[in-house]
Amino acid sequence: MLRITNIMMPDGTRQNIEISLSQDITIDGTNLLALPGLIDPHVHFRVPGLEDKEDWQHASVAAIKGGYTTVFDMPNTKPATTTKERLDSKFAVINQQLQEVNIPLKYKLFFGADKNQFHEIYKVKNDIVGIKVFMGASTGDLLMDDESSLHAIYALAKAHDLIIALHAEDELIIRENAQKYASETDFKYHSIIRAPEAAVKAVDLVIKLTEMYGVTSYILHVSTANELELVRKAKERGLPIFVETCPHYLFLDDSMYPQLNGRAKMNPPLRSKQDQDILWNALNNGVIDTIGSDHAPHKLGEKEQPLCKCPSGVPGIETSLPLLITAWKNGKTTLEKIAQLTHDNPKKLFDLPDNDDLVLVDIENYRELKDEHMATKCKWTPFVGMKLTGFPRYVFTQGRLFDCDKL
């Protein structure tokens, strides 16, 4: 039996918890917080084809150390997950890698929208968590930048009762700005090239498609005030639109390029401090539904290249919870809101079954983030140097108790 005494719950009460376990273990919960197993609906674990950046052996450890017991992996791999054959192969490789490290991480896969592979969707509809659409180019070769293809994918999602998750940036605006600023080398131009207008235009189109087809749209990594205003109005009209933001938009802003350079390059890019403040308001007011890490590792050597060669994407699954808990300590949000964003809302949105997963979080001790302490294969973090609390101490999942300090 696992006995946890005097542990703090998200509502502020103290409880004793007992869970069936093959061993007799008692944990003093006086300095700990109990949370349900976290759900990250947006990760890029880079398998297959990009294992030099990340793999499931490393990423599963990073997930458990971050308090996550369930993840949804994205399809922009190499090759992209756009056929049933590739999907089945990806499942097999992931299962093998998880077996090798004996980590019982629960996961689901998104299927990539490819205008040349629409006929594959009906074959996989019962095996996927949803369809991923890239309206703007990012890592990989998946791109749906014409309206006719977007109408087609929404019609298919309607027919097969599937959720569409969207990287919502307008490709034409991005391309025009990329040409305009082609000679610039300062990393701040990444936020200028992928301007807020690109995100706003794409989100506006998503709202129109959602209303037209009645399909649930899950807008990923929202980063700007004007996107949120569009979403707020759409929600008020009862449209099935849900939005995610990411820790890098909540804790980093575009003033940090001089110190972070390539470590701060991701798609969509960092925004202004004003946008960040509005993100926090939307998070606390319920306009934002989930927190996804968008864990998208690249090797540090790649991130140290010049702007034009530096790939977009940052790791984040093992730092998301400490960032949020530290924000709670600083009065920026509540523990109940954190539990909603990282468990309750994604569980409801994606209709996940109940489980008894539990995360015991240290809410007293602070530590400084260092690259060498990261479990992710890429071994770096954009939040390096920050002093945070809220690191998971124990994780219980699928009948096993993990001591995070020993992983």
N, C-alpha and C positions, 0 to 999 in steps of 0.2 A: 504494500500500500504506500502511495505517495501522500504525505501529509504536509500541508503548507499552512503555517500558523500566522495569524495577525497580518495578513497581506492586504494592501490597499487595492480597492476596486476603482474603476473609472468614475463612479459616482461619489467617490470620497469616503465610502464606508470601509470598515475593516472586517475581514472575514477569515474563517478557517476553511480550507478546501481539502477534500480527500478524493483521490483518483486511484482507480485500480492499477496496480503495477506489480510486476513479478518480485521486485525487491521491496524491503521496508526502508523508506527514506523519509526523513523529516527535514523540512527546510524552514528556517526562520524568515518570515516574510516582512519583518518590521521595516526594512529599508527597500522593499520591493513593491512593484506595481504589477497586478495581474491583467493581462490583455488576452483576448482571443487570438488564435493564430492568425497572423496578418496575411492579407491577400494582395499580391502585386499584379495588377492586370496589364502590365506593360514592361516586358523585359526583352532584351536581345541577347540570348546566351550563345549566339554565333555558330551554332551547329545546325547543318553541316557547312564545311568549306572555309570557315574563318576561325578555326580552332587556335590559331596563333594568338588571337585576341582574347578568347574566352572559350571555355567548355563547361559541360555540366558537372564534371568532377569538382572544379573549383567553384563554379557559380552556385552549386547546391550548398556548399559549405558557407559561402558568403550569404546566401539567403537565410539559412538557419541562424547564423550569427547576427543577422539583421532582424530576426523575429518573424520571418516570412515562412509559412508552411505550405503556401499555394502560390504558384506563379502562372501567368499566361505569356507564352513566348511568341514573338513576332516572326513573320515569314520571309523577311528580306535577308535570306541566307544565300549560300552559293552552292548549288543552284537554289533559286527562290522556291518556296513551298507553294506551288501553283498547280500541282497534279496529284491525283490520289496515290500514284506510285511514289512520288517524292514525299508525300505526307506519311505514308506507311514506313518508308525507309527512315524518316526522321524520328518517328516513334521508336523504332527498333534501336537506333543509335543512342537516343536519350536514355532509354531503359537500360541499355548495356552500361552506359557511363554512370548512371545512378547506382546500379548494382555494384560496380567496381569500388565505389567509395562507401557503399552501404548507407546511403542517405535516403530516407523515405519522403522525398519532396513530392508533393502533389502538383500536377501541372496540367495545363490545357494548351492547345495550339490554335493560333489564328491562321487562316488560309489566305494566301495572297490573291488580290484581285488583279488579273492579267487579261487584257482584252482579247488575247489569243487563246485563252484557256477557259472561257466561260462555261463550256460544256462539262468541265470537271466538277463544278460546284455541287451538282446533284449527287455525285458519287460520294462526296465527303460530308454532306450536310449533317449527318448524325455523329461525326467524329471530331468536329471542330467547335470552338467556342464562339466564332464569328468570322467575318470577312474583314481583312485589313485593306484599306484603300489609301494609297499615297497620291494626294492631289498635287503635291510638290515633290520634286526629286530629293532623295536623301541617300543614305547608304544602301547600295544595291541597285538593281535595275528595274524595280517595280515603279510604274508611273501611270496614273490615270488622269490625264490633263485635258481631256475633251469631254464636253457635256454629254454627247451621245453615249459614250461608254459609261459615264456615271449614271445616266438614266437606265441603261441596261443592267448594271449591277444592282441598282435599287429594285428594279423589277424582279430580278432573281432572288434577292434577299426577301422580298415580299412573298414570293411563291414558296420559298423554303423555310420561312419563319426564322430568319437569321438576323443577328445584330451586325451592323456595320460600324467598325472602328475606323476613324479617319485622321490621317495626317493632313490637316487643313491649311494649306498654303497655296496661293495661286502661282502656278509655274510661269506664266507669261510675265508677271510683274518681277519675279525673281530673275528671269533671264534678261529682261531689259535692264534691270539694275546691275546685273553682273557685267554686262557689256559696258555700261556707263562708268563703272568703277573698276574696270579690269586691271588698271595699273596700280591700284592702291595696295599697300602692304600692311597697314595698321589693322589689327584684329577688330577694331571697333567697326570697321566697314562690313563685317559679317552681319551686324544688326541693321545696317543701312541697306545692304543688298536684299536681305530677307526682311523687308520693312513691315511694320505693323499692318499696312494696307493690304499686303499679300494675305495675311491671316484673316483679316476682316472680310475681304472679298470672298474667300473660300468658305468661311463660316456662314456668310449670307446665303451662298448657294446650297450649302448643306441643309440649312433651315428650310429652304424652298423645296428641296427634294424630300425631306422628311415629311413635310406637310402634304406633298403630292402623293407619296406612296404609303404613308403611315408606317414606315419602317423605323425601328429604334436606331437612333444615331448616337454613337459614343465618340465625342470629339476629344482627341488626345492632346496632351500637353498645351492647354490653353495658357497664353502668356500676356495678353493685352487687355486693357480696360474696355476697348470698343468691342472686342469679341464677347466679353462677358455681358455687356449691355444688350447685344443682340440675343444672346442665350437667355438672359433674364426675361426679356419680352416674349421669346418663344415659349419658355416654360409657363409664363403667365397665361398663354393661350392654350396650354395643355398639350403641347407637342411632346412626343417621346424623345426628348433630347437630354443627354447626360454629358457631363464634362469632367475631364481630369486636368489637374495641374501637377507639376513635378517639383521636388524640393529645390532644384537649381533655380527655378523662377522665384521661389519664396525666400531664398537665402543668398542669392547672388544677383547682381544687376550690372548694367552695361558700363558702369563706372569702374568695374574691376578688371577690364581687359589689360590695362598696363601691368598689373601684377600677375595675372593668370595666363595671358596670351592664349595659346592653343588649348590649354586646359578649360578655357571658358567657351570653346566653340562647340555648339550643338544646334540642332534644328528642331523647332524654331529657335532663334537666338535669344540671348539675354535681352531684357527690356529695361526701361527706366525705373528708377526708384518709385516714381509715381504709379506706374503700372503695378509694381510689386505691392504697394500699399493697398491698391484696389483689389488685387488678388486675395490678400489676407481678409479684407472685408467680405468678399464674395465667398470665401471659404467658410467663414464663421456664420454667414447669413444663409447658407444652404444652396447658393447658386452653383458652387463647385461641389461635385458629388464624390469624387475619389482622388486619392493621391497615387500616382504611378511613378515608379522610380525612373522609368525610361532608361534602365541600366543598359548602356550601349558602349561597351569597352573598345578602346583601341590601344595599341601599344604606346607607351610613353614616348618612344622615339618618333613615332608617327605624329604625335601631338606636338612635338617640338619643331616640326617643319614650318616653313613660311605659310602665310594665310592661304595662298592658292593651292597648296599641297596638303595642308593639314585636314584630316578627316573630321567630320562632325560626330559628336557623341561622347558621353561621359559615363563612367560607372556610378552606381548610387544605391544598390539594394541594401548594402550593409550600413549605410549612413542615414537613410531616410528616417528611421524611427528616432535615433538620437537627436537629429535635428529638430524633429517635431516635439519631442519631450522637452528639449532645452527651450524651445519656443513657449511651451506651456509654463515652464519654470519662470520665464520672463513675462508672463501675463498676456501672451499674444493669442492664445486659444485655450480650449478646455480639453481635459482628458476624454470626456464623452465625445467631443467632436473628433478627436484623433481616432477613437475606436470606430466611429461611424465611417470616416473616410478610408480607413485602412482595413476594415472588416465588414461592418454591417451593410454599407451601401454596395460594394462590389458583390457581396454574397447575394443580395437581393436582385441586383441588376442582371447578374449572369445565372441566377437560379441554381446556386450551388447547394449541395446537401449539407445538413448539420454535421458537425464533428465536435470532438472534445479537445481540440488543439488549444494549447495554453502557452503563453509567453510570460515569463517572470522577469521584470525589467528593473535594473538598478537605477533608482531615482535620486541617489545621494552623491555618488562619486562621479567626479569629472575626469576626463582624460583628453589629451591633445591628439588630434588625428594626425597620423604619420603614414606615409606611403607604405612603408615596410610592414605595417600592421594589417594591411588590407588582405582579405582572403581571396578576392577576385584575381584571376590570372594576370591581369594587366598591372597589378600592384601599384596603383596610384589613385588619388581622389582629388576632385576639384575643390574640396573643402579642407584641404591640407592646412594644418596649423590651427584650426578651430578647436576650442575647448568645449566639449559637450558632455552631457549626462544622458541617461536613458538607454544605455547599452543593454541588450538582453543578457541575463545571467544564466537562465535555464530555458529550454524549449521542450515542451511535451507534445509529441505528435505520433499517431499511429502506434500507441502502446509503448513508446520509448522516450526516455528522458535524456536530453542532450545538455551537457555542461558546456556552455559556449566558450568559456575560458580555456577549455581543453581541445577544442576543435582545431 
